[in-house]
Amino acid sequence: MGLAFFLGNMSNRFSINTDQHRRIQAAFFVMFIGVAIGLYFLNQPLLKRFHIVLPTFIVILASGTIFPNCYGSALQQFPNFSGTVSSVMTMVFV
């Protein structure tokens, strides 16, 4: 799952030239796809480990794309409270 978060961060870095709003919309769409795949797998008669890992991997990958954008926006709005912003953002993310 750490690899998924890392790949999400790297995809965010490589798409830095695109609009932030568009990147966040795309990440939410990918999250929706991950949840849809997970719901599809729940209807399967035999639930395997892959059926749990794949949707989780997809959702964490999209979270890795969204988190740096939201973190940077929060720090930009409250530069004097960087420690508080950091703790609140981490709590919200977890």
N, C-alpha and C positions, 0 to 999 in steps of 0.2 A: 504494500500500500504506500510505502514511502516512495517507491519508484513512480507510482501514479501521480503523487503530489509533485515530485521532481519534474516529470514529463509535462504536467500542467503548467508549472512555472516556466519551463523552457519554451512551451508553445506560446505562452504569453510574451516572452521575450522576443521570439522570432516574429510575432505579429504586432510589434510595437508601432509600426507605421499605420496601422488601421485605427479607426476611431474606438475609444474606450467603451462607449455605449454599445457599439456593434460587437465587440469582443465579449462583453458581459451577456448580451442577448444570445450569442452563439453558445457560450458556456451553459447558460440556463437550458437551452435546447438540448445540449448533450446530456445534461443532468436528467431532463425529462425522458430522453431515450434510455438512459441507464435504469431509471425507475420502471419504464415500460417493459424493458427486457426482464427485470427482476420479477415483475408481476406475471409475465408470461411463464417464466420458469417455475413460479409457485404453483401453477396449474398442472405441471408435469407430474406423472404418477411416481417417478423415482427422482428424488431430489439429491443431486450430487454436490460435491464441494465446488465444482466449476460453476454451478448455478448460483452460488452465493458470491463467489469471488469476482466473477465478471461484472455484474452490475455495480458492486461496490467499487471496483477498480475504475469504472467509467465515471461514477459520481465523484470520486476523490480526484480524478484527473481534471474534471471540470471545476472542482473546488480549488484546485491548484492554479487554475487560470484566473478565477475570480478574486481570490484572497489578496494577491499583491495590489490589484487595482483598488479594492476597498480600503486596504491598509494605507496605501499612499494617499488616498482621498481624505481619510480620517486624520492622518498626520498633517496634511496640508491645511485643514480647517482649524486644527488646534495645535500649533507648533510649540506653544509654551507648556503643554501638558502631554509631552510625548510618552512618559512612563504610564500615565493613566490611560492614554489612548491605546498603548500597546497591550496593557492588561485587559482592557474591555474588548478589544478586537479579538484577542486570543480566546477569551471566555465565550464570545459570541460564535466564534468559529468552531470551537470544540462542542 
